[in-house]
Amino acid sequence: MGGESEGSEPEGLQREVPARVPYICSVSQLKCARLLEALPQCLSPQPPSKPWSLQTPFVSPAGPGGSSSRNGSSSISKGHGESSPTWGTLGLPQPSICVPAPPLICGPLAMGGCFSKPKPVELKIEVVLPEKERGKEELSASGKGSPRAYQGNGTARHFHAEERLPAPHPYPGPQDCVEAAVCHVKDLENGQMREVELGWGKVLLVKDNGEFHALGHKCPHYGAPLVKGVLSRGRVRCPWHGACFNIGTGDLEDFPGLDSLHKFQVKIEKEKVYVRASKQALQLQRRTKVMAKCISPSAGHSSSTNVLIVGAGAAGLVCAETLRQEGFSDRIVLCTLDRHLPYDRPKLSKSLDAQPEQLALRPKEFFRAYGIEVLTEAQVVTVDVRNKKVVFKDGFKLEYSKLLLAPGSSPKTLSCKGKEVENVFTIRTPEDANRVVRLARGRNAVVVGAGFLGMEVAAYLTEKAHSVSVVELEETPFRRFLGERVGRALMKMFENNRVKFYMQTEVSELRAQEGKLKEVVLKSSKVVRADVCVVGIGAVPATGFLRQSSINLDSRGFIPVNKMMQTNVPGVFAAGDAVTFPLAWRNNRKVNIPHWQMAHAQGRVAAQNMLAQEAEISTVPYLWTAMFGKSLRYAGYGEGFDDVIIQGDLEDLKFVAFYTKGDEVIAVASMNYDPIVSKVAEVLASGRAIRKREVETGDMSWLTGKGS
C-alpha cells in the first residue's frame, strides 16, 4: 500500500483462458440505472492488491478520505502485478449484479444505533479471473497469514476478497508517479538516514544492513521529521513522541498515532539509488492500513454485537481499528459518554480553543466505511458478565461476545466551601476547554494543581488572561515526577512568563459574587482574585459502574489485567487509564500509566487477544508536554527514583535528566535534547538495562551510535 504503480500487465493474463467467478456485493438504495452508470468509473484503472472483487463499503469511490454519501458506492480491485482494464475491455458477457441493500444510518446516535432496512435490489455480476488466481490464499494486512472473520460463537472462517474494503487511496497510473536518482550507493553508510527530494515531495531514505529503503519522511502523528529520529532494529522511532515504523513495510509498530508510512520502490542502477513514488503518496505522508468491513447481517439494528467497546478514547479506537486490520468482519460497537467521535484528548489542555472537528482522530466517513458503530452520549450503568450484557442509563441493553472496558478516568474536583459556584472547571471535553478560554480572556485565571494538565493550561492562558496564578500543595511543580531541580527550572520558565505561584498550600474556599467566582481563598490565608478557575488535581478511574459486577477492581478502583489485557472474567478485556497491568521491563510490576501512548498499545494488545493471537503488552512508556513553545519528553517509569543525573544546562532549558533507582536507569526526561529520549526508549525496548555509571560520566556515545 505504498502508493507505487507496478506498470504493465503480466503476460499470464494474455495467455490463459479465464474461468468465471461470481462475486456478491451490497450497495444501498441505488437504482439499477444509476449503478450501471457508475460502474465504469468504479472499474477504472487501479493498482493491484488482491484478486478481482467488487466491494461496497458504504463509502464513495474516493475511499474514506474522499466524499461519501449515504447511498454508498462500489469499487473493483484485482490481483497483485496486474493492471486494471476499463469496463470496455473486460469482455464480460452481459453483466448483472446481485445487490442486497445495506442498512442506512439514521437517528440521533452518530454512526450506530438506528438503522432501516430497504427492500433489496438484485443484480449480478460475473468477474473473470485466471484459474491460478482463484486458488491463491489472500494474506492479512500484516502479511503474516490468512485473514479470518471471527464470529459471535468464537469460531473463525476465512473471509473472501469481496468482504474487504478497497484501498483508502487508489494507486495512480504511471503518469502520476515520479522517479529519480536520489544519491550514490556510497553516500549513505549502514544505519544512516537522509531526507531526499523527489520532485513532488520529500522521502526518507534509509540504509540498513546494506539495503536501501524509502519511506514517508514525516511522522503521521504530528508531522515530526523522521530523519531526526532513531534507526534501530529495523525500525525508525519518531524523535518527538516515540512512534515506531517498520522500515521494510512502513507499518506502525509502536504508538502513538493511527496511520503508517508509505513505502516507496527503490532500485539500484549503475551504483545510483533510484526511488519511485506516487505524487499522491508524497503529498499525503500517511497510509491507513487495509481493513476488513463489517458483513454482519444484524449490524445496526440488533440488540447484540460481537465486540462491544466501552470508551472511545485511544484504547477503544485502536482496539476497533486493530480488529478490522486483522480481518475481523463482524459487528463492532464503540460507546462513549462524549457527544463527539474519538478525538485527540491530550490537545485539550495544550490548545484550549481547538474545536471538536479539529481534534477528531477520524472523520465520520471512516467509521461508516469500516462498519464501526459509535454510540455517543451513551452511559453504561451495569455490566452483567454472566449473561454477557451491558445496560445503558436509558434502559437500552446490548449483548456482546467480547467486551473491552476502556472507560478512562474522571477528574477529581474540589471539596472546599463554595465548590458549587459558577466558572470553576475540570477539563474533560472540548466544550470545557472552550468555555475556560472564553471566560479567561482579559480576566483573572487561577489553576489549582501543578501537574501536567494544570501547567499546560496555565501556559496557554498567559497569552489570553489578564493574570494567571497556580496553586499547588507541593514545594515545586512536577516534583514527584521530574524531581526538585527540573521542577524548579520549569517553574522559573513560568515565572518569566508572568505566572504567579502559590506553593505548599491549597484552596480552602471559593467566593462568589452573584453566583459567579470572584476570589479563591487559600489555607495560607491569602486571597487570589479569580474570574475562572481550572482544577487539575488528578483523576480517579471511571469504574463505578463495575462495582456490582464480578469483574475485579483493586482498592483504588482500577481494573487489574494480565499481560494480555484480560480481566478475571473470560472474554472481558480492559485497557487505558483505568487499568493496572504488568510492566514487562520493570520485572512485571503492576502499575497504572495514564499515558496516551500506552492506551494505544493496550488497545491493540486487547484486540489481538480477542482474536486469540496471544499478544503481550511490552511497550516502553513515552509521554510529552508542551509549554511556551518548548517540549519536554519523557520515557520509562520513574516512580520511586532515588537519584537524578542531569547532563546539559537546566538554566538554558537544554538538558537530559536520567532517573535512577539503585544502579539502574528507570526513566529519562529531556528538553531541547532530541532525540535522546527516543534513543533511551529504544534501548529499553530492546531489553537492555542502562546502568547508572553509564550516564554519570556524560559520555553519550553508547546512545548516539549509528543504529543498533
C-alpha positions, 0 to 999 in steps of 0.5 A: 500500500505504498502508493507505487504503480507496478506498470504493465500487465503480466503476460499470464493474463494474455495467455490463459483462458479465464474461468468465471467467478461470481462475486456478491456485493451490497450497495444501498438504495441505488437504482439499477440505472444509476449503478450501471452508470457508475460502474465504469468509473468504479472499474477504472484503472487501479493498482493491484492488491488482491484478486478481482472483487467488487466491494461496497463499503458504504463509502464513495469511490474516493475511499474514506478520505474522499466524499461519501454519501449515504447511498454508498458506492462500489469499487473493483480491485484485482490481483497483485502485478496486474493492471486494471482494464476499463469496463470496455475491455473486460469482455464480460458477457452481459453483466448483472449484479446481485445487490442486497441493500445495506442498512442506512444510518439514521437517528440521533446516535452518530454512526450506530444505533438506528438503522432501516432496512430497504427492500433489496435490489438484485443484480449480478455480476460475473468477474473473470479471473485466471484459474491460478488466481482463484486458488491463491490464499489472500494474506492479512494486512500484516502479511503474516497469514490468512485473514479470518472473520471471527464470529459471535460463537468464537469460531473463525472462517476465512473471509473472501476478497469481496468482504474487504474494503478497497484501498483508502487511496487508489494507486495512480497510473504511471503518469502520476508517479515520479522517479529519480536518482536520489544519491550514490550507493556510497553516500549513505553508510549502514544505519544512516538516514537522509531526507531526499527530494523527489520532485513532488515531495520529500522521502526518507531514505534509509540504509540498513544492513546494506539495503536501501529503503524509502519511506514517508519522511514525516511522522503521521502523528504530528508531522515530526521529521523522521530523519531526526529520529532513531534507526534501530532494529529495523525500525525508525522511532519518531524523535518527538513522541516515540512512534515506531515504523517498520522500515521494510513495510512502513507499518506502525509498530509502536504508538502513538498515532493511527496511520503508517508510512508509505513505502516507496520502490527503490532500485539500484542502477549503475551504483545510483539509488533510484526511488519511485513514488506516487505524487499522491503518496508524497503529498499525503505522508500517511497510509491507513492500513487495509481493513476488513468491513463489517458483513454482519447481517444484524449490524445496526439494528440488533440488540447484540454485537460481537465486540462491544467497546466501552470508551472511545478514547485511544484504547477503544479506537485502536482496539476497533481499528486493530480488529478490522486490520486483522480481518475481523468482519463482524459487528463492532460497537464503540460507546462513549459518554462524549457527544463527539467521535474519538478525538485527540484528548491530550490537545485539550489542555495544550490548545484550549480553543481547538474545536471538536472537528479539529481534534477528531482522530477520524472523520465520520466517513471512516467509521461508516466505511469500516462498519464501526458503530459509535454510540455517543452520549451513551452511559453504561450503568451495569455490566452483567458478565454472566449473561454477557450484557451491558445496560445503558442509563436509558434502559437500552441493553446490548449483548456482546461476545467480547467486551473491552472496558476502556472507560478512562478516568474522571477528574477529581474536583474540589471539596472546599466551601463554595465548590458549587459556584459558577466558572470553576472547571475540570477539563474533560471535553472540548466544550470545557476547554472552550468555555475556560478560554472564553471566560479567561480572556482579559480576566483573572485565571487561577489553576489549582494543581501543578501537574501536567494538565494544570501547567499546560493550561496555565501556559496557554492562558498567559497569552489570553488572561489578564493574570494567571496564578497556580496553586499547588500543595507541593514545594515545586511543580512536577516534583514527584515526577521530574524531581526538585531541580527540573521542577524548579527550572520549569517553574522559573520558565513560568515565572518569566512568563508572568505566572504567579505561584502559590506553593505548599498550600491549597484552596480552602474556599471559593467566593462568589459574587452573584453566583459567579467566582470572584476570589479563591481563598487559600489555607495560607490565608491569602486571597487570589482574585479569580474570574475562572478557575481550572482544577487539575488535581488528578483523576480517579478511574471511571469504574463505578459502574463495575462495582456490582459486577464480578469483574475485579477492581483493586482498592483504588478502583482500577481494573487489574489485567494480565499481560494480555489485557484480560480481566478475571472474567473470560472474554472481558478485556480492559485497557487505558487509564483505568487499568493496572497491568504488568510492566514487562521491563520493570520485572512485571510490576503492576502499575497504572500509566495514564499515558496516551501512548500506552492506551494505544498499545493496550488497545491493540494488545486487547484486540489481538487477544480477542482474536486469540493471537496471544499478544503481550503488552511490552511497550516502553512508556513515552509521554510529552508536554508542551509549554511556551513553545518548548517540549519536554519528553519523557520515557520509562517509569520513574516512580520511586527514583532515588537519584537524578543525573542531569547532563546539559544546562537546566538554566538554558532549558537544554538538558537530559535528566536520567532517573535512577533507582539503585544502579539502574536507569528507570526513566529519562526526561529531556528538553531541547535534547532530541532525540535522546529520549527516543534513543533511551526508549529504544534501548529499553525496548530492546531489553537492555538495562542502562546502568547508572555509571553509564550516564554519570560520566556524560559520555553519550556515545553508547546512545548516539551510535549509528543504529543498533 
